[in-house]
Structure formats: structure tokens, C-alpha cells
């Protein structure tokens, strides 16, 4: 009888112990969830507060008067496209941090004279632009103004006065300009001596020098060497030099002449 009662008491004690353990574990779990929830709410509040602070700071910076662009500092600026560049710069301004520098660069590169640009912000209110320019090589006089072209035949702009040292171009058709520009490297050693350069089929490039009355058809290469060779023998020719209208140098090793008037007594 006593043994049965002891077993019953032991069973009840074990039951209450397990029940108490479950209750304690459940309460711990509830407290843990509550703590995590509080932490999550605090973290969310902190994130929202940080976002508000950043948003407010960004809004302040974007509207801060001290960061409004007040000047463009131009280095090696275009000589013949200044008005066009100024028109582009007028489209840009406002806050220096929000300025679209890539868009500005793309528009400036659309100016033929501009080969490249380097743009940087100088806080608080200056944008510096360093230009790389295409130098003019040819000039063509039309309607009282000089068209300026680079060595590749690209038109760079116009000028009321001709810059010194440019090769005078007597060609208006794009195909003729392109054909002449293909020989820019041949013309460079002679540029100080050239009166003008033109193009005529079937001769190709037509070259007139300042110090000679005749015109030259130099062919497709070695312009300077061919012309030097011609002048080295000109004094020994059996006819007057001023009677020569043109000198055809297109065939290597040979020189053909065209005269202003038919020559007599010459081979």
C-alpha cells in the first residue's frame, strides 16, 4: 500500500516538474521574441531616422547657394568655335554636385574643333574644362570669310581673318577636299612655300608654289623630292622657265611639261 502511494507521489512530482519546465521554457521564448521585436523596431526607427537625416542633408546640399555653379574655367579653349561652346555652357549650371558632366562632355565633343575634353568639379562653385583641339591646316576663302579645316579635311569653323601658316585650298566639292586631305602629310613639308592647292581630274592634286609661276601635278607621293629634282634641272632646260605652264611629276623618273605657248626649236 505504501509502495503504491510512493510511486504515485513520484509520478505526480515528475509530472509537475516537466510541466513547470515547459512553462518556464515557453515564458523564456515569449520574452526572447519580445526582445527581438523591440530590437527590430529600434533598428527600423534608427534606419528611418538615418534616411531622414541623409535626405535632409542631400536636399540642403542640392539647394545650398554656395554650391551653385558660378563659373566655367576653360583651358586651351576653342579659337574658332567660342560662340558655340558658350551656347552649350549656358545649358548647364545649377548645383555643382548634380551637374551632368558626361552629358556636357558629349555635347562639347560634338563641336568639330574639339578633339577631347577633361572636365572636373572644383568645389564650391567652379567647373574646369581642359580642351584638346584639332589645329587648322587648310583655309578656304568664301563670301568674305575663311573656312578653316584640319589636316583630315574636317571643317572646324570660320574666321574673319586668316591665321598664319595655313594652306590655301581651292576646292569646294567634298570629294575634292577629301582627296586633297589624303595627302596632308605630303603637303606639310611644303606648306610655307604653297600658294594654293587644288584638285583636277585626271591629274589629281594641283600644287602652286609662291616662288614659281608654273603649277605642279605631283602625283601620289614624294611631293617635296619630286619638286626639288625639278628645280635642280630647271636652269638647264633648253627653254625659258617662265614659258612653262605646268609640270607633270606623276610618273617617277619622268617630267612632262605644258607650255603657255607652243615652243619652237625644242625637242
Kinemage of the C-alpha trace (Angstrom):
@kinemage 1
@onewidth
@group {chain A} dominant
@subgroup {mainchain}
@vectorlist {calphas} color= white
{ca unk a 1} P 0.000 0.000 0.000
{ca unk a 2} L 2.777 2.389 0.950
{ca unk a 3} L 4.786 1.362 -2.104
{ca unk a 4} L 1.851 2.264 -4.391
{ca unk a 5} L 1.375 5.642 -2.774
{ca unk a 6} L 5.132 6.368 -3.135
{ca unk a 7} L 5.082 5.570 -6.812
{ca unk a 8} L 2.022 7.794 -7.283
{ca unk a 9} L 3.677 10.718 -5.495
{ca unk a 10} L 6.840 10.229 -7.532
{ca unk a 11} L 4.833 10.265 -10.789
{ca unk a 12} L 2.980 13.443 -9.762
{ca unk a 13} L 6.223 15.157 -8.805
{ca unk a 14} L 7.777 14.241 -12.145
{ca unk a 15} L 4.668 15.478 -13.973
{ca unk a 16} L 4.702 18.839 -12.180
{ca unk a 17} L 8.448 19.196 -12.775
{ca unk a 18} L 8.072 18.681 -16.529
{ca unk a 19} L 5.040 20.931 -16.640
{ca unk a 20} L 6.940 23.650 -14.815
{ca unk a 21} L 9.904 23.268 -17.179
{ca unk a 22} L 7.618 23.682 -20.198
{ca unk a 23} L 6.051 26.762 -18.691
{ca unk a 24} L 9.464 28.301 -17.975
{ca unk a 25} L 10.694 27.489 -21.497
{ca unk a 26} L 7.544 28.984 -23.026
{ca unk a 27} L 7.925 32.166 -20.975
{ca unk a 28} L 11.609 32.447 -21.998
{ca unk a 29} L 10.660 32.047 -25.645
{ca unk a 30} L 7.971 34.710 -25.351
{ca unk a 31} L 10.417 37.090 -23.668
{ca unk a 32} L 13.016 36.360 -26.361
{ca unk a 33} L 10.518 37.136 -29.137
{ca unk a 34} L 9.504 40.322 -27.364
{ca unk a 35} L 13.152 41.405 -27.009
{ca unk a 36} L 13.849 40.695 -30.704
{ca unk a 37} L 10.748 42.624 -31.702
{ca unk a 38} L 11.836 45.607 -29.648
{ca unk a 39} L 15.294 45.428 -31.208
{ca unk a 40} L 13.828 45.250 -34.714
{ca unk a 41} L 11.601 48.224 -34.018
{ca unk a 42} L 14.524 50.199 -32.639
{ca unk a 43} L 16.661 49.266 -35.656
{ca unk a 44} L 13.869 50.229 -38.050
{ca unk a 45} L 13.442 53.538 -36.270
{ca unk a 46} L 17.199 54.142 -36.494
{ca unk a 47} L 17.222 53.367 -40.249
{ca unk a 48} L 14.270 55.690 -40.846
{ca unk a 49} L 15.920 58.424 -38.802
{ca unk a 50} L 19.195 57.976 -40.701
{ca unk a 51} L 17.318 58.119 -44.008
{ca unk a 52} L 15.587 61.314 -42.964
{ca unk a 53} L 18.892 62.857 -41.904
{ca unk a 54} L 20.581 61.853 -45.204
{ca unk a 55} L 17.608 63.047 -47.240
{ca unk a 56} L 17.590 66.345 -45.399
{ca unk a 57} L 21.344 66.747 -45.836
{ca unk a 58} L 21.117 65.911 -49.551
{ca unk a 59} L 18.275 68.359 -50.040
{ca unk a 60} L 20.273 71.005 -48.212
{ca unk a 61} L 23.377 70.397 -50.333
{ca unk a 62} L 21.399 70.445 -53.594
{ca unk a 63} L 19.836 73.786 -52.735
{ca unk a 64} L 22.788 75.326 -50.913
{ca unk a 65} L 23.620 78.583 -52.631
{ca unk a 66} L 27.351 78.122 -52.085
{ca unk a 67} L 27.327 75.020 -54.340
{ca unk a 68} L 25.667 76.704 -57.326
{ca unk a 69} L 27.953 76.853 -60.377
{ca unk a 70} L 29.185 80.394 -60.828
{ca unk a 71} L 31.954 79.991 -63.393
{ca unk a 72} L 33.446 77.707 -66.037
{ca unk a 73} L 37.215 77.787 -66.160
{ca unk a 74} L 38.313 76.999 -69.728
{ca unk a 75} L 41.830 75.868 -70.555
{ca unk a 76} L 43.072 75.841 -74.188
{ca unk a 77} L 39.593 76.853 -75.257
{ca unk a 78} L 38.443 76.727 -78.897
{ca unk a 79} L 39.597 79.632 -81.047
{ca unk a 80} L 37.013 79.437 -83.812
{ca unk a 81} L 34.019 77.849 -82.074
{ca unk a 82} L 33.838 80.055 -78.989
{ca unk a 83} L 30.229 81.126 -79.578
{ca unk a 84} L 29.073 77.549 -79.996
{ca unk a 85} L 30.870 76.428 -76.836
{ca unk a 86} L 29.388 79.359 -74.899
{ca unk a 87} L 25.920 78.333 -76.072
{ca unk a 88} L 26.463 74.807 -74.761
{ca unk a 89} L 27.726 76.035 -71.391
{ca unk a 90} L 24.614 78.188 -70.969
{ca unk a 91} L 22.570 74.985 -70.874
{ca unk a 92} L 24.454 73.803 -67.792
{ca unk a 93} L 24.568 75.232 -64.315
{ca unk a 94} L 22.712 74.800 -61.050
{ca unk a 95} L 24.133 72.646 -58.308
{ca unk a 96} L 27.713 71.585 -58.956
{ca unk a 97} L 27.184 68.150 -57.358
{ca unk a 98} L 24.191 67.372 -59.558
{ca unk a 99} L 25.640 68.626 -62.849
{ca unk a 100} L 25.657 66.056 -65.674
{ca unk a 101} L 29.335 66.166 -66.595
{ca unk a 102} L 29.043 63.257 -69.029
{ca unk a 103} L 26.247 64.979 -70.922
{ca unk a 104} L 28.265 68.202 -71.040
{ca unk a 105} L 31.284 66.342 -72.368
{ca unk a 106} L 29.244 64.640 -75.102
{ca unk a 107} L 27.897 67.975 -76.322
{ca unk a 108} L 31.334 69.601 -76.326
{ca unk a 109} L 32.743 66.690 -78.335
{ca unk a 110} L 30.097 67.477 -80.941
{ca unk a 111} L 31.986 70.693 -81.738
{ca unk a 112} L 34.294 69.832 -84.699
{ca unk a 113} L 37.209 71.849 -83.351
{ca unk a 114} L 37.144 69.884 -80.085
{ca unk a 115} L 39.058 66.585 -80.215
{ca unk a 116} L 38.754 65.864 -76.482
{ca unk a 117} L 37.866 67.317 -73.092
{ca unk a 118} L 38.713 66.753 -69.445
{ca unk a 119} L 36.094 68.100 -67.018
{ca unk a 120} L 36.313 68.322 -63.232
{ca unk a 121} L 34.443 69.977 -60.392
{ca unk a 122} L 36.324 72.463 -58.230
{ca unk a 123} L 34.244 72.990 -55.109
{ca unk a 124} L 32.389 75.010 -54.218
{ca unk a 125} L 31.277 76.700 -57.467
{ca unk a 126} L 33.699 76.162 -60.400
{ca unk a 127} L 33.758 73.665 -63.273
{ca unk a 128} L 37.102 73.385 -65.073
{ca unk a 129} L 37.238 72.213 -68.691
{ca unk a 130} L 40.528 71.393 -70.397
{ca unk a 131} L 40.207 71.156 -74.190
{ca unk a 132} L 42.228 69.198 -76.722
{ca unk a 133} L 41.784 70.947 -80.081
{ca unk a 134} L 42.163 69.976 -83.714
{ca unk a 135} L 44.545 72.532 -85.269
{ca unk a 136} L 43.578 74.035 -88.650
{ca unk a 137} L 45.715 73.082 -91.619
{ca unk a 138} L 43.736 74.300 -94.654
{ca unk a 139} L 41.820 77.517 -95.269
{ca unk a 140} L 39.304 78.319 -97.978
{ca unk a 141} L 38.136 81.888 -98.622
{ca unk a 142} L 34.412 82.203 -99.395
{ca unk a 143} L 31.924 85.052 -99.061
{ca unk a 144} L 34.356 87.279 -97.225
{ca unk a 145} L 35.253 84.707 -94.565
{ca unk a 146} L 37.810 81.959 -94.157
{ca unk a 147} L 36.644 78.379 -93.744
{ca unk a 148} L 39.138 76.517 -91.581
{ca unk a 149} L 39.748 72.797 -91.954
{ca unk a 150} L 42.039 70.363 -90.173
{ca unk a 151} L 44.549 68.114 -91.946
{ca unk a 152} L 41.843 65.497 -92.421
{ca unk a 153} L 39.538 67.918 -94.237
{ca unk a 154} L 37.122 68.367 -91.316
{ca unk a 155} L 35.666 71.883 -91.217
{ca unk a 156} L 36.443 73.432 -87.829
{ca unk a 157} L 34.794 76.833 -88.140
{ca unk a 158} L 35.101 80.234 -89.751
{ca unk a 159} L 37.194 83.321 -89.121
{ca unk a 160} L 37.146 86.891 -90.423
{ca unk a 161} L 40.957 86.872 -90.627
{ca unk a 162} L 43.120 84.004 -91.799
{ca unk a 163} L 45.540 82.515 -89.251
{ca unk a 164} L 49.126 82.433 -90.466
{ca unk a 165} L 50.682 79.319 -91.929
{ca unk a 166} L 47.584 77.638 -93.358
{ca unk a 167} L 47.471 76.021 -96.783
{ca unk a 168} L 45.097 77.800 -99.150
{ca unk a 169} L 42.559 75.329 -100.525
{ca unk a 170} L 40.843 75.905 -103.856
{ca unk a 171} L 38.267 73.154 -103.717
{ca unk a 172} L 34.634 73.180 -102.638
{ca unk a 173} L 33.371 69.733 -103.529
{ca unk a 174} L 33.587 67.351 -100.543
{ca unk a 175} L 35.146 64.634 -102.713
{ca unk a 176} L 37.894 67.015 -103.879
{ca unk a 177} L 38.573 68.205 -100.326
{ca unk a 178} L 38.789 64.601 -99.134
{ca unk a 179} L 41.164 63.683 -101.969
{ca unk a 180} L 43.484 66.603 -101.156
{ca unk a 181} L 43.351 65.962 -97.386
{ca unk a 182} L 44.552 62.402 -98.025
{ca unk a 183} L 47.936 63.936 -98.962
{ca unk a 184} L 48.272 66.298 -95.986
{ca unk a 185} L 51.427 64.540 -94.816
{ca unk a 186} L 52.996 65.234 -98.247
{ca unk a 187} L 51.938 68.889 -98.111
{ca unk a 188} L 53.247 69.609 -94.593
{ca unk a 189} L 56.952 69.930 -95.565
{ca unk a 190} L 55.949 72.350 -98.329
{ca unk a 191} L 53.275 74.354 -96.527
{ca unk a 192} L 55.363 77.527 -96.157
{ca unk a 193} L 56.010 77.517 -99.935
{ca unk a 194} L 52.460 76.778 -101.113
{ca unk a 195} L 50.348 79.477 -102.737
{ca unk a 196} L 47.356 77.140 -103.085
{ca unk a 197} L 46.407 73.520 -103.623
{ca unk a 198} L 43.532 72.292 -105.780
{ca unk a 199} L 42.270 69.087 -107.367
{ca unk a 200} L 41.624 68.284 -111.012
{ca unk a 201} L 40.850 65.055 -112.811
{ca unk a 202} L 42.697 63.199 -114.196
{ca unk a 203} L 45.777 64.885 -112.706
{ca unk a 204} L 44.810 64.662 -109.050
{ca unk a 205} L 46.403 67.186 -106.696
{ca unk a 206} L 47.317 70.518 -108.282
{ca unk a 207} L 50.024 72.440 -106.451
{ca unk a 208} L 51.021 76.083 -106.964
{ca unk a 209} L 54.094 77.433 -105.181
{ca unk a 210} L 54.659 81.046 -104.192
{ca unk a 211} L 58.084 81.358 -105.827
{ca unk a 212} L 57.307 79.646 -109.144
{ca unk a 213} L 54.947 80.606 -111.983
{ca unk a 214} L 54.171 77.039 -113.005
{ca unk a 215} L 51.732 74.636 -111.373
{ca unk a 216} L 52.652 71.068 -110.411
{ca unk a 217} L 50.900 67.736 -110.657
{ca unk a 218} L 52.897 65.858 -108.004
{ca unk a 219} L 51.072 62.530 -108.252
{ca unk a 220} L 50.574 60.325 -105.224
{ca unk a 221} L 53.753 60.626 -103.195
{ca unk a 222} L 57.210 62.161 -102.673
{ca unk a 223} L 55.941 65.654 -103.454
{ca unk a 224} L 58.907 67.505 -101.969
{ca unk a 225} L 61.563 65.232 -103.536
{ca unk a 226} L 59.995 65.462 -106.996
{ca unk a 227} L 59.763 69.261 -106.858
{ca unk a 228} L 63.357 69.577 -105.603
{ca unk a 229} L 64.520 67.410 -108.505
{ca unk a 230} L 62.642 69.589 -110.966
{ca unk a 231} L 64.194 72.809 -109.646
{ca unk a 232} L 67.664 71.216 -109.720
{ca unk a 233} L 67.413 70.825 -113.509
{ca unk a 234} L 65.204 73.800 -114.372
{ca unk a 235} L 68.116 76.132 -115.132
{ca unk a 236} L 69.492 73.628 -117.679
{ca unk a 237} L 66.268 73.288 -119.658
{ca unk a 238} L 66.500 74.334 -123.334
{ca unk a 239} L 63.641 76.796 -122.998
{ca unk a 240} L 62.662 79.693 -120.799
{ca unk a 241} L 61.344 78.703 -117.410
{ca unk a 242} L 58.590 81.276 -117.483
{ca unk a 243} L 57.169 79.634 -120.617
{ca unk a 244} L 56.170 76.557 -118.604
{ca unk a 245} L 52.527 76.473 -117.589
{ca unk a 246} L 52.526 73.184 -115.673
{ca unk a 247} L 54.893 70.397 -114.661
{ca unk a 248} L 53.609 66.842 -114.560
{ca unk a 249} L 55.530 64.767 -111.974
{ca unk a 250} L 53.104 61.892 -111.665
{ca unk a 251} L 55.361 59.260 -113.265
{ca unk a 252} L 58.507 58.556 -111.186
{ca unk a 253} L 61.691 59.457 -113.019
{ca unk a 254} L 59.927 61.471 -115.712
{ca unk a 255} L 58.891 65.095 -116.102
{ca unk a 256} L 56.338 66.349 -118.607
{ca unk a 257} L 55.716 69.999 -119.425
{ca unk a 258} L 52.776 72.018 -120.609
{ca unk a 259} L 53.645 75.371 -122.154
{ca unk a 260} L 51.759 78.631 -122.244
{ca unk a 261} L 52.570 78.853 -125.993
{ca unk a 262} L 53.895 76.293 -128.479
{ca unk a 263} L 57.696 76.074 -128.331
{ca unk a 264} L 59.852 76.154 -131.430
{ca unk a 265} L 63.165 74.501 -131.917
{ca unk a 266} L 62.893 72.345 -128.830
{ca unk a 267} L 62.895 68.549 -128.771
